[in-house]
Amino acid sequence: MIKVYGYSVSNYFNQVEFALLEKGIDFQSIDTQPSQDDEFKIKSPMGKLPCVDIDGQFLSEASVIIEYLDVTHDGIALIPREAFRAARVRQVMKCLELYIELSCRRLYGEVFFSGPRDEAAFEQVKPVIENGLSALRHLCTFDEYLCGSFSAADIVAAHTFIYAAPVCQAIYDWDIVAEVPDLGGALDLINQRPAGAEIANKQAIALKKAFST
Ligand SMILES: N[C@@H](CCC(=O)N[C@@H](CS)C(=O)NCC(=O)O)C(=O)O
């Protein structure tokens, strides 16, 4: 059985669990924290989570894991089988990760851990996110999910905006979901899917626990 390492506060871990549930794949979650120890880096060379153990072989990077699960298992196609539609889904996934999720991550310290303001990040992050949102306006069709039928892009979107939206609200008083027409409705649909709701619920419980101690 596939083992998935990570923790439920992690939006990348949650993307992989979401994909596993959507595909109907049996898996075991192993609650694990990231680590730079050499021993851990055998499993995940960057020391990050999630990573998965597939019959003793390890894979990391959430989007890579999701693609692997998709091509090796039947069920819903998370990456469309038609080449151009597949490329579009991957393009949207990249925009979400590189320009929205990773940019917002630079602001997490101030929002989630009461850290000092990072003035450079404060100046630099907003224009990158603006471009990322503009890319989504150009690329996504929202009929009814981001790229037509439900796909891996929707999984990444849900677990990008889940933190990016409150972070931009807190730092810039800026509603980034409202910047992309129809995005809010699509996110609701994604989070209402049985797998989406299960993961969102686990994440909310884990967040509450993490910040109550
Ligand atoms: N590009 C990686 C990012 C994963 C990532 O940043 N995971 C966080 C937890 S949400 C982590 O392990 N952080 C620890 C670290 O950066 O050292 C992926 O797609 O899986």
The ligand as a MOL file (V3000), in Angstrom:
LIG
                    3D

  0  0  0     0  0            999 V3000
M  V30 BEGIN CTAB
M  V30 COUNTS 20 19 0 0 0
M  V30 BEGIN ATOM
M  V30 1 N 7.7570 21.9070 -3.9700 0
M  V30 2 C 7.3640 21.0680 -2.8380 0
M  V30 3 C 7.0350 21.9810 -1.6660 0
M  V30 4 C 6.6970 21.2100 -0.4270 0
M  V30 5 C 6.8060 22.0810 0.7980 0
M  V30 6 O 7.2490 23.2270 0.7760 0
M  V30 7 N 6.3900 21.4850 1.9130 0
M  V30 8 C 6.5200 22.1630 3.1590 0
M  V30 9 C 5.3610 21.8100 4.0480 0
M  V30 10 S 3.8600 22.5840 3.4110 0
M  V30 11 C 7.8020 21.7190 3.8010 0
M  V30 12 O 8.1390 20.5540 3.7800 0
M  V30 13 N 8.5420 22.6800 4.3760 0
M  V30 14 C 9.7760 22.4280 5.0300 0
M  V30 15 C 10.9310 23.0770 4.3510 0
M  V30 16 O 10.7310 23.9180 3.4520 0
M  V30 17 O 12.0630 22.7900 4.7320 0
M  V30 18 C 6.1930 20.1750 -3.2210 0
M  V30 19 O 5.5260 20.4730 -4.2350 0
M  V30 20 O 5.9330 19.1610 -2.5720 0
M  V30 END ATOM
M  V30 BEGIN BOND
M  V30 1 1 1 2
M  V30 2 1 2 3
M  V30 3 1 2 18
M  V30 4 1 3 4
M  V30 5 1 4 5
M  V30 6 2 5 6
M  V30 7 1 5 7
M  V30 8 1 7 8
M  V30 9 1 8 9
M  V30 10 1 8 11
M  V30 11 1 9 10
M  V30 12 2 11 12
M  V30 13 1 11 13
M  V30 14 1 13 14
M  V30 15 1 14 15
M  V30 16 2 15 16
M  V30 17 1 15 17
M  V30 18 2 18 19
M  V30 19 1 18 20
M  V30 END BOND
M  V30 END CTAB
M  END
